[in-house]
Amino acid sequence: MRALAELDESSYGGCDVCGKPIGASPLEALPWAALCVEDAARR
C-alpha cells in the first residue's frame, strides 16, 4: 500500500503536488489523501 511505503520513507502526510503537509484533520478523514486541501480544491 502506498501509505505504508510513505511511512517507511518518512514522506507520509505530504501533498503530492506542492509538498506541503496535508494536515491532521484531512488525514484523519481520509488516511490515503495525497493532496492538501488547496490542491484538492483545484481539481
C-alpha positions in Angstrom: 0.0 0.0 0.0 1.1 3.5 -0.8 0.6 4.9 2.7 2.8 2.1 4.2 5.5 2.8 1.7 5.4 6.6 2.5 5.6 5.8 6.2 8.8 3.8 5.5 10.2 6.7 3.5 9.1 9.3 6.1 7.1 11.1 3.4 3.6 10.3 4.7 1.3 13.3 5.0 2.9 15.5 2.3 1.0 16.8 -0.7 1.9 15.2 -4.0 1.6 18.5 -5.8 3.2 21.1 -3.6 4.9 19.1 -0.9 3.2 21.0 2.0 1.9 18.9 4.9 -1.7 17.8 4.3 -2.7 18.3 7.9 -4.1 16.1 10.6 -7.9 16.6 10.0 -7.9 15.6 6.3 -5.6 12.6 7.1 -8.0 11.5 9.9 -10.9 11.7 7.5 -9.0 10.1 4.5 -5.7 8.5 5.6 -4.9 7.8 1.9 -5.2 11.5 1.0 -2.4 12.5 -1.4 -3.3 16.2 -1.8 -3.5 19.2 0.6 -6.9 20.9 0.8 -5.8 23.7 -1.5 -4.6 21.4 -4.3 -7.6 19.1 -3.9 -9.9 22.1 -4.4 -8.3 23.0 -7.7 -9.2 19.6 -9.2 
